[in-house]
């Protein structure tokens, strides 16, 4: 039936054209935005996932920035420790020089003081963005470098961090840092006997000899001998010891002649003792020759002596050799060596943290790329497919328009029947 009131063909053609136009609008939107899921109405599940992951990616970008700041802070601290290590090595060399005879200790101390000031400057300058891990009196020693974010199965977000305890890195910290805290150094002393040399002169005959053995650190003992030649070497040409100072000089010469180093002689109010930074024993005290001086006159005991341990405590910043004896300078060297060991350990620890930050930065960057790729798979439009579809829809649109035109023209043909 042909009707001028209802044109079914035109209605069908119009519906088809509207559908084509709708699809064409959708395709053009995908091409213009680059997304096949641009809004929640396009695909609610995919849009929700993509929105959440994009937000997480922005947070991971902030993590990368945090890692960068953390890396710079760690680098500043490491640079300071590395510089401090070099300065401590130089102080150690200066102290070693000061142990030599004839060295002006006052001049050497001036150099050491300059190096001590340089250590303080290094500590105060090793900062980044207001953070200084080497010179800090803040009670909070636990520092955190934000390093990751993660989302669990229940969609709960958590933030991960690299924990750093800076307590062991501090060079100065109210007498608790590596350079301003007291460092204990073992020191050993052995009282070998007493003498009345101040009131009784001790004379050595031509064949007189007093000997004893000294063993250091458990090594084979060396024999120490005191003869007329020993007294001659220290300027006692009459072969007579008349004071504690004379006796001290004789002992020091005899120990040196035996190749024994690191043992200092102390004679105070007749009490004779040996001191060293190493363990030692004194054994086999004996005399020989015609009417030799008595062992007791020399402040020696016939009983074997084993040194007992004690401690010497000082800090690197308190080192002063202006009037220090050999024993104290040796202790200073050990203190600096211990501080050097602690600085080296701290620098190695920071090196490990530097490596971890580098690895984490690389991982987060790759993870961001992976997330972006995953989101793209869900919501990005395939431009090759969409361009092909656009061309097809444009052709369908043209055909739809022509079909609608034909359907509309069919009613015009009825007019010819009424002529």
FENPERA-V443898 format. One record per residue. N is the residue number from 1. SS is DSSP state (@ for helix, = for strand, . for the rest). Layout:
n: {N/N}
ss: {SS/SS}
This chain:
n: {1/2/3/4/5/6/7/8/9/10/11/12/13/14/15/16/17/18/19/20/21/22/23/24/25/26/27/28/29/30/31/32/33/34/35/36/37/38/39/40/41/42/43/44/45/46/47/48/49/50/51/52/53/54/55/56/57/58/59/60/61/62/63/64/65/66/67/68/69/70/71/72/73/74/75/76/77/78/79/80/81/82/83/84/85/86/87/88/89/90/91/92/93/94/95/96/97/98/99/100/101/102/103/104/105/106/107/108/109/110/111/112/113/114/115/116/117/118/119/120/121/122/123/124/125/126/127/128/129/130/131/132/133/134/135/136/137/138/139/140/141/142/143/144/145/146/147/148/149/150/151/152/153/154/155/156/157/158/159/160/161/162/163/164/165/166/167/168/169/170/171/172/173/174/175/176/177/178/179/180/181/182/183/184/185/186/187/188/189/190/191/192/193/194/195/196/197/198/199/200/201/202/203/204/205/206/207/208/209/210/211/212/213/214/215/216/217/218/219/220/221/222/223/224/225/226/227/228/229/230/231/232/233/234/235/236/237/238/239/240/241/242/243/244/245/246/247/248/249/250/251/252/253/254/255/256/257/258/259/260/261/262/263/264/265/266/267/268/269/270/271/272/273/274/275/276/277/278/279/280/281/282/283/284/285/286/287/288/289/290/291/292/293/294/295/296/297/298/299/300/301/302/303/304/305/306/307/308/309/310/311/312/313/314/315/316/317/318/319/320/321/322/323/324/325/326/327/328/329/330/331/332/333/334/335/336/337/338/339/340/341/342/343/344/345/346/347/348/349/350/351/352/353/354/355/356/357/358/359/360/361/362/363/364/365/366/367/368/369/370/371/372/373/374/375/376/377/378/379/380/381/382/383/384/385/386/387/388/389/390/391/392/393/394/395/396/397/398/399/400/401/402/403/404/405/406/407/408/409/410/411/412/413/414/415/416/417/418/419}
ss: {./././././././@/@/@/@/@/@/@/@/@/@/@/@/@/@/@/@/@/@/@/@/@/@/@/@/@/@/./=/././././././././@/@/@/@/@/@/@/@/@/@/@/@/@/@/@/@/@/@/@/@/@/@/@/@/@/@/@/@/@/@/@/@/@/@/@/@/@/@/@/@/@/@/@/@/@/@/@/@/@/@/@/@/@/@/@/././././././@/@/@/@/@/@/@/@/@/@/@/@/@/@/@/@/@/@/@/@/@/./=/=/././=/=/././=/././././././=/=/=/=/=/=/=/=/=/=/./././././=/=/=/=/=/=/=/=/=/@/@/@/@/././=/././././././././././=/=/=/=/=/=/=/=/=/=/=/=/./././././././=/=/./././././=/=/=/=/=/=/=/=/./././././=/=/=/=/=/./@/@/@/@/@/@/././././././=/=/././@/@/@/@/@/@/@/@/@/@/@/@/@/@/./././././=/=/=/=/=/=/././=/=/=/=/=/=/./././=/=/=/=/=/=/=/=/=/./././././././@/@/@/././././././=/=/./=/=/=/=/=/=/=/./@/@/@/./././././././@/@/@/@/@/@/@/@/@/@/@/@/@/@/@/@/@/@/@/@/@/@/@/@/@/@/@/@/@/@/@/@/@/@/@/@/@/@/@/@/@/@/@/@/@/@/@/@/@/@/@/@/@/@/=/././@/@/@/@/@/@/@/@/@/@/@/@/@/@/@/@/@/@/@/@/@/@/@/@/@/@/@/././@/@/@/@/@/@/@/.}
